[in-house]
Amino acid sequence: MKKNGYRLLTTSIAVVTLIIIFFAHYSIGVVEKSSMRKIIVQRIDKIVSKIEENETEAFTNFGFQESNIQEEIEKRTSDSIEQQNPSLQIDTDDEESSSEYFEQIASIPTSDEVLRYFNLFQSGTYVMSDKEPLEADFVIPIRASHSKGYLLQCYKSGHVNKVYISVLLSRRIGKEYMNGLNRDGELVHIEAIESEKIIGIYFNENGRRKFKAHLSENISTREQLHLQGYKVIYNEFDRIEFNVLPLDIYNHIKRLVFQSFTANGKPVDNNYYDAEWSVLKHYSINRQVHEIKRHDFIPNSLFDNRVKLNSVVKIRFLSNDKDLKVKLVDYPTNVAEIIDGVQIVNIMKPLGASIKGKTIGDIIKVGDTNTEVEIIEIR
């Protein structure tokens, strides 16, 4: 292709030039018409012959033959593939696929070790530590997987403040900082997340327990810990609980995930959503097991506080969502002995024996009954 084009171009230029010369000479009578035609034909043949000789020499000397070009392409392609990681799969249909693959690899931490501990006190002061947690009111391990994630601060008023984890990691270790929470709100849930999640909300409205969920991506991210955050519930409620859920279960509970924060939610006893309730319950149990396993690896763990003799324990009955405070004792008790709002329970009775040795977050079946309780607090 290149050779034929080159020949056609140069020949055309030569012919046009000779024709121009012919008409110039003929018009002024320098030569006769027949003589000029003969001269033009001779010169064109000579030019074409010369072009073919030069053309072949030029392509041969500079290695531009089609076979050489193809060999060069194959050689470069082969070399580039050999330099790549043999385990890397390259998608030839998408030029950006390889760069996207490397970005994904770069974002995956090699381990999920604890980078820092976010130690937050009710006063609003906080300290970042790296070796072990402090005796603070809230202790949040910041792991490697959280480094590009967020801190969720959820308040009793129904507000959620979402803060970049990078803000916490930029703080000096051991230094005391102020304004770690909103002074006008009661912090009821705080959690570090590695990426966007689903925020599940359980609440009581007019004595009925309800649930709704929202995507955390719909909450703007801030850099200040003391902000009130976004209001995510507008119902009249008397108690609220936040439960952070993975996006993996979105398709299974999407009928309960709402775009608008003014959504009323659904009663948890609505049988129309039995499939969703089953997924949420299954995830809740699995998460508790997962968290207990992870707590074992936290140095000087604050999660070793377990129910024992003389413990005052706040439990929640899952059947009716009622809370009860009990104190475990080793002496005989009356059926309903209550002191300062705390029911006295013998440690050998079914309830006492069932919760003994358990820790916060555990869900326990009481004796041989179908009653299930969750441990909320231990003192």
Backbone hydrogen bonds in HBPLUS format (Angstrom, degrees):
<---DONOR---> <-ACCEPTOR-->    atom                        ^
c    i                          cat <-CA-CA->   ^        H-A-AA   ^      H-
h    n   atom  resd res      DA  || num        DHA   H-A  angle D-A-AA Bond
n    s   type  num  typ     dist DA aas  dist angle  dist       angle   num
A0005-GLY N   A0001-MET O   3.12 MM   4  6.24 161.6  2.15 150.7 155.9     1
A0006-TYR N   A0002-LYS O   2.99 MM   4  6.09 157.3  2.04 144.5 150.8     2
A0007-ARG N   A0003-LYS O   3.06 MM   4  6.28 159.3  2.11 149.1 154.2     3
A0008-LEU N   A0004-ASN O   2.97 MM   4  6.13 162.6  2.00 149.2 153.8     4
A0009-LEU N   A0005-GLY O   2.99 MM   4  6.13 162.6  2.02 150.5 154.8     5
A0010-THR N   A0006-TYR O   3.19 MM   4  6.38 173.1  2.19 152.6 153.9     6
A0011-THR N   A0007-ARG O   3.04 MM   4  6.07 159.9  2.08 148.9 155.0     7
A0012-SER N   A0008-LEU O   3.01 MM   4  6.05 159.8  2.05 144.9 150.6     8
A0013-ILE N   A0009-LEU O   3.12 MM   4  6.38 157.0  2.17 148.1 153.9     9
A0014-ALA N   A0010-THR O   3.11 MM   4  6.33 157.5  2.16 144.3 149.9    10
A0015-VAL N   A0011-THR O   2.96 MM   4  6.21 163.6  1.99 156.9 160.7    11
A0016-VAL N   A0012-SER O   3.02 MM   4  6.15 171.7  2.03 152.8 155.2    12
A0017-THR N   A0013-ILE O   3.05 MM   4  6.19 158.0  2.10 144.6 150.9    13
A0018-LEU N   A0014-ALA O   3.05 MM   4  6.30 161.9  2.08 150.9 154.8    14
A0019-ILE N   A0015-VAL O   2.91 MM   4  6.17 157.0  1.96 155.4 162.1    15
A0020-ILE N   A0016-VAL O   3.04 MM   4  6.25 157.1  2.10 147.4 153.3    16
A0021-ILE N   A0017-THR O   3.09 MM   4  6.41 156.7  2.14 146.4 152.8    17
A0022-PHE N   A0018-LEU O   2.83 MM   4  6.07 155.2  1.89 148.0 155.1    18
A0023-PHE N   A0019-ILE O   2.98 MM   4  6.27 170.6  1.99 157.3 157.4    19
A0024-ALA N   A0020-ILE O   3.02 MM   4  6.17 149.5  2.11 142.8 152.0    20
A0025-HIS N   A0021-ILE O   2.97 MM   4  6.21 163.8  1.99 155.3 157.9    21
A0026-TYR N   A0022-PHE O   2.81 MM   4  5.96 163.4  1.84 156.9 162.6    22
A0027-SER N   A0023-PHE O   2.97 MM   4  5.79 154.8  2.03 135.9 142.6    23
A0030-VAL N   A0025-HIS O   2.97 MM   5  5.20 160.5  2.01 154.1 151.7    24
A0029-GLY N   A0026-TYR O   3.13 MM   3  4.95 157.4  2.18  97.4 104.3    25
A0036-MET N   A0032-GLU O   3.06 MM   4  6.24 154.3  2.12 146.1 153.5    26
A0037-ARG N   A0033-LYS O   3.05 MM   4  6.28 152.7  2.13 148.1 155.2    27
A0038-LYS N   A0034-SER O   3.25 MM   4  6.46 157.6  2.30 145.8 150.3    28
A0039-ILE N   A0035-SER O   3.11 MM   4  6.38 155.4  2.18 146.0 152.6    29
A0040-ILE N   A0036-MET O   2.96 MM   4  6.20 158.2  2.01 149.3 155.0    30
A0041-VAL N   A0037-ARG O   3.13 MM   4  6.37 164.8  2.16 150.5 153.4    31
A0042-GLN N   A0038-LYS O   3.15 MM   4  6.31 163.4  2.18 147.7 152.1    32
A0043-ARG N   A0039-ILE O   2.98 MM   4  6.18 161.2  2.01 150.3 155.8    33
A0044-ILE N   A0040-ILE O   2.86 MM   4  6.08 154.0  1.93 152.2 159.8    34
A0045-ASP N   A0041-VAL O   3.09 MM   4  6.28 165.6  2.11 151.6 154.4    35
A0046-LYS N   A0042-GLN O   3.09 MM   4  6.29 155.6  2.15 144.8 151.8    36
A0047-ILE N   A0043-ARG O   2.87 MM   4  6.12 153.1  1.95 145.7 153.0    37
A0048-VAL N   A0044-ILE O   2.91 MM   4  6.14 168.3  1.92 158.2 160.6    38
A0049-SER N   A0045-ASP O   3.07 MM   4  6.17 161.3  2.10 145.0 150.1    39
A0050-LYS N   A0046-LYS O   3.04 MM   4  6.22 154.9  2.10 142.0 148.9    40
A0051-ILE N   A0047-ILE O   2.82 MM   4  6.06 156.4  1.87 152.6 159.6    41
A0052-GLU N   A0048-VAL O   3.06 MM   4  6.27 160.7  2.09 151.6 155.1    42
A0053-GLU N   A0049-SER O   3.25 MM   4  6.49 155.1  2.32 143.7 149.7    43
A0054-ASN N   A0050-LYS O   2.97 MM   4  6.24 169.4  1.98 154.9 157.7    44
A0055-GLU N   A0051-ILE O   2.75 MM   4  5.79 156.6  1.80 150.6 158.5    45
A0056-THR N   A0052-GLU O   3.14 MM   4  6.16 165.1  2.16 142.6 145.6    46
A0057-GLU N   A0053-GLU O   3.17 MM   4  6.33 160.1  2.21 145.1 150.8    47
A0058-ALA N   A0054-ASN O   2.78 MM   4  5.96 159.2  1.82 151.8 157.9    48
A0059-PHE N   A0055-GLU O   3.04 MM   4  6.24 171.6  2.04 154.8 156.2    49
A0060-THR N   A0056-THR O   3.04 MM   4  6.06 152.4  2.12 141.8 149.8    50
A0061-ASN N   A0057-GLU O   2.88 MM   4  5.97 164.8  1.90 152.3 156.2    51
A0062-PHE N   A0058-ALA O   3.14 MM   4  6.18 158.6  2.18 148.9 154.0    52
A0064-PHE N   A0059-PHE O   3.16 MM   5  5.16 156.7  2.21 144.7 149.7    53
A0068-ASN N   A0065-GLN O   3.05 MM   3  5.25 117.3  2.46 100.5 115.4    54
A0069-ILE N   A0065-GLN O   2.95 MM   4  6.27 159.4  1.99 157.2 163.5    55
A0070-GLN N   A0066-GLU O   3.06 MM   4  6.25 164.4  2.08 150.5 153.7    56
A0071-GLU N   A0067-SER O   3.04 MM   4  6.23 154.8  2.10 143.4 150.4    57
A0072-GLU N   A0068-ASN O   2.91 MM   4  6.14 152.1  1.99 147.7 155.2    58
A0073-ILE N   A0069-ILE O   3.00 MM   4  6.32 158.2  2.05 151.8 157.3    59
A0074-GLU N   A0070-GLN O   3.01 MM   4  6.25 165.9  2.03 151.2 154.5    60
A0075-LYS N   A0071-GLU O   2.91 MM   4  6.03 153.4  1.99 144.0 151.8    61
A0076-ARG N   A0072-GLU O   2.98 MM   4  6.18 164.8  2.00 153.3 156.1    62
A0077-THR N   A0073-ILE O   3.00 MM   4  6.16 162.3  2.03 151.4 156.7    63
A0078-SER N   A0074-GLU O   2.97 MM   4  6.06 158.8  2.02 144.7 150.6    64
A0079-ASP N   A0075-LYS O   2.94 MM   4  6.16 158.6  1.99 148.1 154.0    65
A0080-SER N   A0076-ARG O   2.98 MM   4  6.16 164.6  2.01 150.9 154.5    66
A0081-ILE N   A0077-THR O   3.13 MM   4  6.31 154.3  2.20 145.9 152.5    67
A0082-GLU N   A0078-SER O   3.08 MM   4  6.29 155.1  2.14 148.2 154.8    68
A0083-GLN N   A0079-ASP O   3.17 MM   4  6.45 141.6  2.32 144.9 154.6    69
A0084-GLN N   A0081-ILE O   3.11 MM   3  5.24 143.2  2.26 100.9 111.4    70
A0088-LEU N   A0085-ASN O   2.91 MM   3  5.36 161.8  1.95 119.1 125.2    71
A0094-ASP N   A0091-ASP O   3.29 MM   3  5.78 163.3  2.32 112.7 117.4    72
A0097-SER N   A0094-ASP O   3.19 MM   3  5.40 158.8  2.23 107.7 114.2    73
A0100-GLU N   A0096-GLU O   3.01 MM   4  6.23 159.7  2.05 156.1 162.4    74
A0101-TYR N   A0097-SER O   2.95 MM   4  6.11 149.9  2.04 145.2 153.4    75
A0102-PHE N   A0098-SER O   3.11 MM   4  6.40 157.0  2.16 146.7 151.5    76
A0103-GLU N   A0099-SER O   3.04 MM   4  6.29 150.9  2.12 144.8 152.8    77
A0104-GLN N   A0100-GLU O   3.08 MM   4  6.34 151.3  2.16 145.5 152.5    78
A0105-ILE N   A0101-TYR O   3.08 MM   4  6.41 155.9  2.14 147.9 154.3    79
A0106-ALA N   A0102-PHE O   2.94 MM   4  6.14 158.4  1.98 148.8 154.5    80
A0107-SER N   A0103-GLU O   3.13 MM   4  6.28 136.6  2.33 138.9 149.2    81
A0107-SER N   A0104-GLN O   3.22 MM   3  5.21 131.0  2.47  93.8 106.5    82
A0108-ILE N   A0105-ILE O   3.23 MM   3  5.43 155.5  2.29 105.0 112.2    83
A0144-ALA N   A0113-GLU O   3.01 MM  31  5.81 137.8  2.19 152.0 164.1    84
A0115-LEU N   A0142-ILE O   2.72 MM  27  5.71 149.8  1.81 150.7 159.4    85
A0116-ARG N   A0142-ILE O   3.23 MM  26  5.11 160.4  2.27 137.5 143.2    86
A0142-ILE N   A0116-ARG O   2.75 MM  26  5.11 173.1  1.75 157.1 156.1    87
A0117-TYR N   A0129-SER O   2.66 MM  12  5.11 144.1  1.78 152.1 158.4    88
A0129-SER N   A0117-TYR O   3.09 MM  12  5.11 157.6  2.14 138.1 145.2    89
A0118-PHE N   A0140-ILE O   2.88 MM  22  5.01 176.2  1.88 144.2 145.5    90
A0140-ILE N   A0118-PHE O   2.98 MM  22  5.01 163.5  2.01 137.2 142.3    91
A0119-ASN N   A0127-VAL O   3.02 MM   8  5.23 161.1  2.06 154.6 157.4    92
A0127-VAL N   A0119-ASN O   2.92 MM   8  5.23 152.0  2.00 142.6 151.2    93
A0120-LEU N   A0138-PHE O   2.81 MM  18  5.03 167.5  1.83 159.2 161.2    94
A0138-PHE N   A0120-LEU O   2.91 MM  18  5.03 151.1  2.00 155.9 157.3    95
A0121-PHE N   A0125-THR O   2.93 MM   4  5.54 165.8  1.95 179.1 174.8    96
A0124-GLY N   A0121-PHE O   2.87 MM   3  5.54 163.5  1.90 120.8 126.5    97
A0180-GLY N   A0124-GLY O   2.53 MM  56  4.64 147.8  1.63 136.4 146.0    98
A0126-TYR N   A0177-TYR O   2.87 MM  51  5.28 148.7  1.97 139.8 147.4    99
A0177-TYR N   A0126-TYR O   2.84 MM  51  5.28 170.3  1.85 159.0 162.3   100
A0174-GLY N   A0128-MET O   2.79 MM  46  5.78 163.1  1.82 164.8 169.7   101
A0146-HIS N   A0143-ARG O   2.92 MM   3  5.26 149.4  2.02 107.9 117.7   102
A0147-SER N   A0144-ALA O   3.27 MM   3  5.50 163.7  2.30 109.3 114.2   103
A0149-GLY N   A0146-HIS O   2.74 MM   3  4.84 163.6  1.77 122.9 124.0   104
A0165-ILE N   A0149-GLY O   3.13 MM  16  5.61 173.9  2.13 129.7 128.2   105
A0150-TYR N   A0193-ILE O   2.86 MM  43  5.39 149.0  1.96 147.6 157.9   106
A0193-ILE N   A0150-TYR O   2.83 MM  43  5.39 168.1  1.84 162.8 166.6   107
A0151-LEU N   A0163-VAL O   2.70 MM  12  5.08 155.3  1.76 148.7 157.4   108
A0163-VAL N   A0151-LEU O   2.95 MM  12  5.08 163.6  1.98 144.6 150.0   109
A0152-LEU N   A0191-GLU O   2.80 MM  39  5.30 175.5  1.80 160.3 161.1   110
A0191-GLU N   A0152-LEU O   3.05 MM  39  5.30 152.5  2.13 142.0 150.4   111
A0153-GLN N   A0161-ASN O   2.88 MM   8  5.05 162.1  1.91 150.4 156.0   112
A0161-ASN N   A0153-GLN O   2.87 MM   8  5.05 164.0  1.89 145.8 149.9   113
A0154-CYS N   A0189-HIS O   2.75 MM  35  5.00 170.1  1.76 169.4 166.5   114
A0188-VAL N   A0154-CYS O   2.97 MM  34  6.02 158.6  2.02 152.0 159.1   115
A0189-HIS N   A0154-CYS O   3.24 MM  35  5.00 150.8  2.33 144.5 140.0   116
A0155-TYR N   A0159-HIS O   2.89 MM   4  5.30 169.0  1.90 164.4 165.7   117
A0158-GLY N   A0155-TYR O   2.95 MM   3  5.61 165.8  1.97 120.0 124.5   118
A0156-LYS N   A0186-GLU O   2.83 MM  30  5.42 156.5  1.88 152.4 159.7   119
A0232-VAL N   A0158-GLY O   2.78 MM  74  5.76 168.8  1.79 173.7 172.1   120
A0160-VAL N   A0230-TYR O   2.75 MM  70  5.20 146.4  1.86 137.3 147.0   121
A0230-TYR N   A0160-VAL O   2.82 MM  70  5.20 149.1  1.91 143.8 133.5   122
A0222-ARG N   A0162-LYS O   2.72 MM  60  6.03 168.0  1.74 158.6 162.1   123
A0164-TYR N   A0222-ARG O   3.19 MM  58  6.55 151.7  2.28 173.5 172.3   124
A0167-VAL N   A0164-TYR O   3.15 MM   3  5.59 149.5  2.25 107.3 115.2   125
A0168-LEU N   A0165-ILE O   2.90 MM   3  5.34 122.4  2.24 109.6 123.1   126
A0169-LEU N   A0165-ILE O   3.07 MM   4  6.46 159.0  2.12 153.4 159.9   127
A0170-SER N   A0166-SER O   3.10 MM   4  6.14 126.0  2.40 134.0 145.5   128
A0171-ARG N   A0168-LEU O   3.10 MM   3  5.47 160.8  2.14 110.6 116.7   129
A0185-GLY N   A0182-ASN O   3.32 MM   3  5.64 166.5  2.34 110.5 114.4   130
A0216-SER N   A0197-LYS O   2.93 MM  19  5.49 177.5  1.93 153.3 154.1   131
A0198-ILE N   A0245-LEU O   2.84 MM  47  4.87 175.8  1.84 151.2 150.7   132
A0245-LEU N   A0198-ILE O   2.67 MM  47  4.87 178.8  1.67 161.7 161.8   133
A0199-ILE N   A0214-HIS O   2.73 MM  15  5.31 171.2  1.74 171.7 170.3   134
A0214-HIS N   A0199-ILE O   3.05 MM  15  5.31 149.9  2.14 132.3 140.6   135
A0200-GLY N   A0243-ASN O   2.72 MM  43  4.76 154.6  1.79 145.8 146.0   136
A0243-ASN N   A0200-GLY O   2.76 MM  43  4.76 160.0  1.79 142.9 144.3   137
A0201-ILE N   A0212-LYS O   2.75 MM  11  5.41 155.4  1.81 172.0 179.1   138
A0212-LYS N   A0201-ILE O   3.06 MM  11  5.41 145.0  2.19 141.4 152.1   139
A0202-TYR N   A0241-GLU O   2.86 MM  39  5.04 158.5  1.91 148.1 154.1   140
A0241-GLU N   A0202-TYR O   2.73 MM  39  5.04 155.2  1.79 155.5 157.2   141
A0203-PHE N   A0210-LYS O   3.02 MM   7  5.42 157.6  2.07 140.1 144.8   142
A0210-LYS N   A0203-PHE O   2.75 MM   7  5.42 164.3  1.78 165.1 170.7   143
A0204-ASN N   A0239-ARG O   3.12 MM  35  5.51 148.1  2.22 144.0 149.9   144
A0238-ASP N   A0204-ASN O   3.07 MM  34  5.77 148.5  2.17 145.7 155.5   145
A0205-GLU N   A0208-ARG O   2.81 MM   3  5.20 168.4  1.83 147.9 148.3   146
A0208-ARG N   A0205-GLU O   3.03 MM   3  5.20 158.4  2.08 107.5 114.4   147
A0268-VAL N   A0209-ARG O   3.06 MM  59  6.10 164.6  2.08 141.9 144.3   148
A0211-PHE N   A0266-LYS O   2.81 MM  55  5.37 148.4  1.91 139.0 148.2   149
A0266-LYS N   A0211-PHE O   2.79 MM  55  5.37 162.5  1.82 151.5 152.5   150
A0213-ALA N   A0256-LEU O   2.97 MM  43  5.99 133.7  2.19 163.9 160.0   151
A0258-PHE N   A0213-ALA O   2.79 MM  45  6.10 161.4  1.82 164.8 158.3   152
A0218-ASN N   A0215-LEU O   3.10 MM   3  5.79 164.6  2.12 117.4 122.2   153
A0219-ILE N   A0216-SER O   2.99 MM   3  5.45 162.4  2.02 117.1 120.2   154
A0249-ILE N   A0246-PRO O   3.39 MM   3  6.19 161.6  2.43 117.2 119.8   155
A0250-TYR N   A0247-LEU O   3.02 MM   3  5.20 165.8  2.04 114.5 117.5   156
A0252-HIS N   A0249-ILE O   2.98 MM   3  5.27 137.2  2.17 106.9 119.5   157
A0253-ILE N   A0249-ILE O   3.19 MM   4  6.49 131.1  2.45 149.4 162.9   158
A0253-ILE N   A0250-TYR O   3.05 MM   3  5.34 141.1  2.21 106.1 116.9   159
A0254-LYS N   A0250-TYR O   2.76 MM   4  5.29 107.2  2.29 157.7 172.1   160
A0256-LEU N   A0253-ILE O   2.78 MM   3  5.58 163.1  1.81 128.7 134.6   161
A0257-VAL N   A0254-LYS O   3.22 MM   3  4.90 159.4  2.27  95.7 101.9   162
A0263-ALA N   A0260-SER O   3.28 MM   3  5.73 165.1  2.31 112.8 115.1   163
A0270-ASN N   A0267-PRO O   3.10 MM   3  5.49 156.7  2.16 117.6 118.2   164
A0273-TYR N   A0270-ASN O   3.14 MM   3  6.03 167.4  2.16 123.6 127.0   165
A0274-ASP N   A0271-ASN O   3.14 MM   3  5.04 151.0  2.23 117.4 112.3   166
A0276-GLU N   A0273-TYR O   3.03 MM   3  5.28 117.9  2.43 103.4 118.2   167
A0277-TRP N   A0273-TYR O   2.95 MM   4  6.29 162.1  1.98 159.1 164.8   168
A0278-SER N   A0274-ASP O   3.00 MM   4  6.15 154.5  2.06 148.6 154.9   169
A0279-VAL N   A0275-ALA O   3.20 MM   4  6.46 154.6  2.27 142.1 148.1   170
A0280-LEU N   A0276-GLU O   3.00 MM   4  6.27 165.2  2.02 156.3 160.0   171
A0281-LYS N   A0277-TRP O   2.97 MM   4  6.11 158.5  2.01 148.0 153.6   172
A0282-HIS N   A0278-SER O   2.97 MM   4  6.09 161.4  2.01 146.6 152.1   173
A0283-TYR N   A0279-VAL O   2.93 MM   4  6.12 159.7  1.98 150.0 155.5   174
A0284-SER N   A0280-LEU O   2.98 MM   4  6.11 156.4  2.04 143.4 150.0   175
A0285-ILE N   A0281-LYS O   3.12 MM   4  6.38 159.6  2.16 151.6 155.2   176
A0286-ASN N   A0282-HIS O   3.14 MM   4  6.33 166.9  2.15 149.4 153.2   177
A0287-ARG N   A0283-TYR O   2.89 MM   4  6.02 153.1  1.96 151.1 158.5   178
A0288-GLN N   A0284-SER O   3.16 MM   4  6.37 154.8  2.23 142.7 148.7   179
A0289-VAL N   A0285-ILE O   3.20 MM   4  6.53 159.5  2.24 150.9 155.6   180
A0290-HIS N   A0286-ASN O   2.99 MM   4  6.20 157.3  2.04 145.1 151.7   181
A0291-GLU N   A0287-ARG O   2.82 MM   4  6.04 160.0  1.86 155.4 160.0   182
A0292-ILE N   A0288-GLN O   3.03 MM   4  6.19 157.5  2.08 146.9 152.7   183
A0293-LYS N   A0289-VAL O   3.16 MM   4  6.39 157.2  2.21 146.2 151.7   184
A0294-ARG N   A0290-HIS O   3.08 MM   4  6.37 153.0  2.16 145.9 153.3   185
A0295-HIS N   A0291-GLU O   2.89 MM   4  6.08 149.5  1.99 149.0 157.2   186
A0297-PHE N   A0294-ARG O   3.06 MM   3  5.64 159.5  2.11 115.4 121.6   187
A0298-ILE N   A0295-HIS O   3.10 MM   3  5.34 170.2  2.11 113.7 116.5   188
A0307-VAL N   A0358-LYS O   2.80 MM  51  5.47 157.9  1.85 154.9 162.4   189
A0357-GLY N   A0307-VAL O   2.78 MM  50  4.90 165.1  1.80 133.3 137.8   190
A0311-SER N   A0308-LYS O   3.03 MM   3  5.49 154.4  2.09 138.2 137.2   191
A0310-ASN N   A0328-LEU O   2.71 MM  18  4.95 146.6  1.82 136.7 146.7   192
A0328-LEU N   A0311-SER O   3.12 MM  17  5.76 154.9  2.19 153.7 159.0   193
A0379-ARG N   A0312-VAL O   2.81 MM  67  5.06 151.1  1.89 146.9 155.9   194
A0313-VAL N   A0326-VAL O   2.71 MM  13  5.30 159.3  1.75 162.0 166.0   195
A0326-VAL N   A0313-VAL O   2.82 MM  13  5.30 161.6  1.85 149.7 154.9   196
A0314-LYS N   A0377-GLU O   2.88 MM  63  4.92 164.7  1.90 137.2 142.2   197
A0376-ILE N   A0314-LYS O   2.79 MM  62  5.39 162.6  1.82 160.0 164.0   198
A0377-GLU N   A0314-LYS O   3.33 MM  63  4.92 155.2  2.39 131.7 133.1   199
A0315-ILE N   A0324-LEU O   2.82 MM   9  5.38 171.1  1.83 161.0 160.4   200
A0324-LEU N   A0315-ILE O   2.86 MM   9  5.38 151.6  1.94 153.8 158.8   201
A0316-ARG N   A0374-GLU O   2.86 MM  58  5.10 144.0  1.99 139.5 151.1   202
A0374-GLU N   A0316-ARG O   2.85 MM  58  5.10 151.1  1.93 137.8 147.0   203
A0317-PHE N   A0322-LYS O   2.82 MM   5  5.39 161.2  1.86 163.1 163.4   204
A0321-ASP N   A0317-PHE O   2.72 MM   4  5.28 125.9  2.01 149.9 165.3   205
A0318-LEU N   A0372-GLU O   3.03 MM  54  5.81 165.6  2.05 151.1 155.8   206
A0343-GLN N   A0325-LYS O   2.84 MM  18  6.16 161.6  1.87 155.1 148.9   207
A0327-LYS N   A0343-GLN O   2.83 MM  16  6.21 147.7  1.94 153.7 157.5   208
A0345-VAL N   A0327-LYS O   2.85 MM  18  5.85 177.9  1.85 159.8 159.2   209
A0329-VAL N   A0345-VAL O   2.95 MM  16  6.17 155.1  2.01 147.5 153.1   210
A0347-ILE N   A0329-VAL O   2.81 MM  18  5.62 158.8  1.85 170.2 166.3   211
A0344-ILE N   A0337-GLU O   2.79 MM   7  5.58 170.1  1.80 169.0 171.6   212
A0339-ILE N   A0342-VAL O   2.85 MM   3  5.21 162.8  1.88 147.9 145.6   213
A0342-VAL N   A0339-ILE O   2.94 MM   3  5.21 157.0  1.99 110.7 118.3   214
A0349-LYS N   A0346-ASN O   3.04 MM   3  5.44 158.4  2.09 112.5 119.3   215
A0353-ALA N   A0349-LYS O   2.76 MM   4  5.83 173.8  1.76 174.4 176.3   216
A0354-SER N   A0350-PRO O   2.99 MM   4  5.95 144.7  2.12 138.8 148.0   217
A0355-ILE N   A0351-LEU O   3.17 MM   4  6.40 156.1  2.23 152.9 157.0   218
A0356-LYS N   A0352-GLY O   3.10 MM   4  6.04 130.4  2.36 143.3 155.4   219
A0358-LYS N   A0355-ILE O   3.11 MM   3  5.45 161.0  2.15 131.8 132.5   220
A0362-ASP N   A0359-THR O   3.12 MM   3  5.85 163.0  2.15 141.3 144.1   221
A0361-GLY N   A0375-ILE O   2.86 MM  14  5.42 172.1  1.86 148.9 151.3   222
A0375-ILE N   A0362-ASP O   3.01 MM  13  5.68 158.2  2.06 158.9 165.8   223
A0364-ILE N   A0373-VAL O   2.77 MM   9  5.41 163.1  1.79 164.3 166.4   224
A0373-VAL N   A0364-ILE O   2.87 MM   9  5.41 160.2  1.91 154.3 159.5   225
A0366-VAL N   A0371-THR O   2.90 MM   5  5.64 164.6  1.92 159.4 164.6   226
A0369-THR N   A0366-VAL O   3.07 MM   3  5.88 152.5  2.15 147.2 151.1   227
